[in-house]
Amino acid sequence: MDKTFSIVANILLRIIPTTSGEKEAFTYYRDGMSAQSEGNYAEALQNYYEAMRLEIDPYDRSYILYNIGLIHTSNGEHTKALEYYFRALERNPFLPQAFNNMAVICHYRGEQAIQQGDSEIAEAWFDQAAEYWKQAITLTPENYIEAQNWLRITGRSNKRIN
């Protein structure tokens, strides 16, 4: 993690009026981010779980859950990752990066289904990926250009999936 972030985070912890529980939750979150950036996923998860135990703000909890999802994605645990991204979005439906990551997982599963010769399942995964990318793009229209191109090329940009 960037040393500047640590310095700024420590200053903010001292000057922003927060409860000791909120400060402790943020400290665990910060330590989790540091461990995650160093590839120490087990340590990061421990810190995130402690932060979740202490944090009461839904918005802040959404970022903790999102980061837990990132770790599970990095570990190839896509079902767990999707669960944490869903939980993050329940608390904060304005996380385009969670929608994007969910779309990437669905697209990957679609590619796997193609390799296994199951085009029907692949199409279902691709349709789900399209829905998640549309949500991410709606929140940040200037981002996810590759996804926008994929949606256009595959004819999914205007197609509505039920």
C-alpha angles and dihedrals in degrees: 000000000000112000090220090061091054092050093047092045091053092049091049091050089057100044106034113085105242137141120262089250091055091048091049091049090051091048090054090046092050091047089049091053090049093050091045093052089052091051094250094135098165091054091044091053092050090053093046092050090051090048089051090051091055104032117091101172110100093212093053091043089054091062092048090051091046091054091048086053090052091055092050089048091051089050092051091247094134098165091054091044092053090050092054093045089052090050091049091051092050088062097037117018090185098076105114091176090062091052089048093050091048089051091050091053092048091048090050090051089050090054090049091052090052090052088052090051097248105128094168093058090042091056091050091052092046091049090052091048089052092054092051093046091050089055092049091048092048089057095044110018094179093058135071096041092166090053090048090052091048091051091050096044093048094045092242098116094093100019113111116213120203 
